[in-house]
């Protein structure tokens, strides 16, 4: 195990050097002074609108956790409006037409709107995540717990995608303006 550690470090350093040579920069890269970079400052300025129902609340909370990272009293300049839905379908169907596995698909459409008098639409996007759980005979409580856990995982995955899409948008916009 100790022989692998130095090799892994060398591989990670080599990958970092190779990526820096092609112009790669992390999306959340801080400035040279150590302060938040453009993407993080803009993400901090986003206020997430309410999303109805419990799965929507979980998505909103996950988005707030990601967008308000290190928020030090930054004024909200944007509203993020999110449409969210979860659908399910039975897979692994037995010969008696009973599904033994449920695939859950979470989809979110989002729109970033400026808090200006004209409510200018800044950007929009779409995110999708898939998860699933097994249905066991006469285990209704376990299925309910699995369903709740999947809804939370879908919310987390969608929040990651939306945050990355927003950060990429802000980085590109900053690069185009400079």
C-alpha positions in Angstrom: 0.0 0.0 0.0 2.8 2.4 0.8 4.3 1.7 -2.7 1.1 3.0 -4.4 0.9 6.3 -2.5 3.9 7.9 -4.2 2.9 6.5 -7.6 -0.6 8.0 -7.2 0.9 11.4 -6.2 3.1 11.3 -9.3 0.0 10.5 -11.5 -2.0 13.3 -9.9 0.8 15.8 -10.3 1.3 14.6 -13.9 -2.4 15.0 -14.7 -2.4 18.5 -13.2 0.6 19.6 -15.2 -0.9 18.1 -18.4 -4.3 19.9 -17.8 -2.7 23.2 -16.9 -0.8 23.1 -20.2 -4.0 22.9 -22.2 -5.5 25.9 -20.4 -7.7 24.0 -18.0 -8.7 26.0 -14.9 -11.1 24.7 -12.2 -14.5 26.3 -12.4 -14.4 27.5 -8.7 -10.8 28.6 -8.9 -10.1 31.5 -6.5 -8.2 34.6 -7.6 -4.5 35.0 -7.0 -5.2 36.8 -3.7 -7.2 33.9 -2.5 -10.6 35.5 -2.7 -13.6 33.9 -4.4 -13.3 33.7 -8.2 -15.8 35.1 -10.7 -18.0 32.0 -10.8 -18.2 31.8 -7.0 -19.0 35.5 -6.5 -21.8 35.3 -9.1 -23.2 32.0 -7.6 -23.3 33.8 -4.2 -25.5 36.5 -5.8 -28.2 34.0 -6.7 -31.4 33.6 -4.7 -33.3 30.3 -5.3 -37.1 30.7 -5.6 -39.4 28.3 -3.8 -39.9 24.9 -5.4 -43.2 23.2 -4.4 -43.6 19.8 -2.6 -41.1 17.9 -0.5 -38.7 16.8 -3.3 -38.7 20.4 -4.5 -37.8 21.6 -1.1 -34.9 19.2 -1.0 -33.7 20.4 -4.4 -33.9 24.0 -3.2 -31.9 23.3 -0.1 -29.3 21.4 -2.1 -29.0 24.4 -4.5 -28.8 26.9 -1.6 -26.0 24.8 0.0 -24.0 25.0 -3.2 -24.7 28.6 -4.3 -24.3 30.3 -0.9 -20.9 28.7 -0.2 -18.8 31.3 1.6 -21.5 34.0 1.1 -20.4 36.9 3.1 -23.5 39.2 2.9 -23.4 39.4 -0.9 -26.4 41.2 -2.4 -28.7 38.9 -4.4 -28.6 40.1 -8.1 -30.4 37.1 -9.6 -33.4 34.8 -9.1 -33.1 31.2 -10.0 -36.5 29.7 -11.0 -36.6 25.9 -11.1 -39.2 23.6 -12.4 -38.7 20.1 -11.0 -40.4 16.7 -11.4 -39.8 13.1 -10.6 -41.2 10.3 -12.6 -41.0 6.5 -12.0 -41.2 3.5 -14.2 -41.2 -0.2 -13.4 -38.3 -2.2 -14.8 -37.3 -5.8 -14.2 -40.9 -6.9 -14.9 -41.8 -10.5 -14.0 -44.0 -12.8 -16.1 -46.9 -11.9 -13.8 -46.4 -8.2 -14.8 -45.1 -7.2 -11.4 -42.2 -4.8 -11.4 -39.4 -5.7 -9.0 -37.3 -2.6 -9.7 -38.4 1.1 -10.0 -36.4 3.6 -12.0 -36.8 7.2 -10.9 -36.0 10.0 -13.2 -35.6 13.5 -11.9 -35.7 16.4 -14.3 -35.2 20.1 -13.7 -35.5 23.1 -16.0 -34.0 26.3 -14.7 -34.1 30.0 -15.6 -31.7 32.6 -14.2 -33.4 36.0 -14.1 -31.8 39.4 -13.2 -33.4 41.4 -10.3 -33.6 44.4 -12.6 -36.9 46.3 -13.4 -37.2 44.4 -16.7 -36.6 41.0 -15.0 -34.1 40.1 -17.8 -33.6 36.4 -18.5 -29.9 35.8 -18.2 -29.6 32.1 -18.9 -31.6 28.8 -18.8 -30.9 25.1 -18.8 -31.9 21.5 -18.1 -30.7 18.8 -15.8 -31.6 15.1 -15.6 -30.6 12.4 -13.1 -31.6 8.7 -12.9 -31.7 6.4 -9.9 -33.6 3.3 -8.8 -34.6 0.9 -6.1 -35.7 -2.7 -5.7 -39.2 -3.6 -4.6 -39.2 -6.5 -2.1 -42.3 -8.5 -1.4 -44.3 -7.1 1.6 -41.6 -4.5 2.4 -43.8 -1.4 2.0 -41.9 0.6 4.7 -38.6 -0.3 3.2 -39.8 0.8 -0.3 -41.0 4.1 1.2 -37.6 4.7 2.8 -35.9 3.8 -0.5 -38.1 6.2 -2.4 -37.3 9.1 0.1 -33.6 8.3 -0.2 -33.7 8.3 -4.0 -35.6 11.7 -4.0 -32.8 13.2 -1.9 -30.1 11.7 -4.1 -31.8 12.9 -7.3 -32.1 16.4 -5.7 -28.4 16.4 -4.9 -27.4 15.2 -8.4 -29.6 17.8 -10.1 -28.3 20.6 -7.8 -24.7 19.6 -8.8 -25.6 19.8 -12.5 -27.4 23.1 -12.2 -24.6 24.6 -10.1 -22.0 23.5 -12.6 -24.0 24.8 -15.5 -24.4 28.2 -13.8 -20.7 28.4 -12.9 -19.7 27.5 -16.4 -22.0 30.2 -17.7 -20.5 32.9 -15.4 -16.9 31.8 -16.3 -17.6 32.1 -20.0 -19.4 35.4 -19.6 -16.5 36.8 -17.6 -14.0 35.6 -20.2 -16.0 37.1 -23.0 -16.2 40.5 -21.2 -12.5 40.7 -20.5 
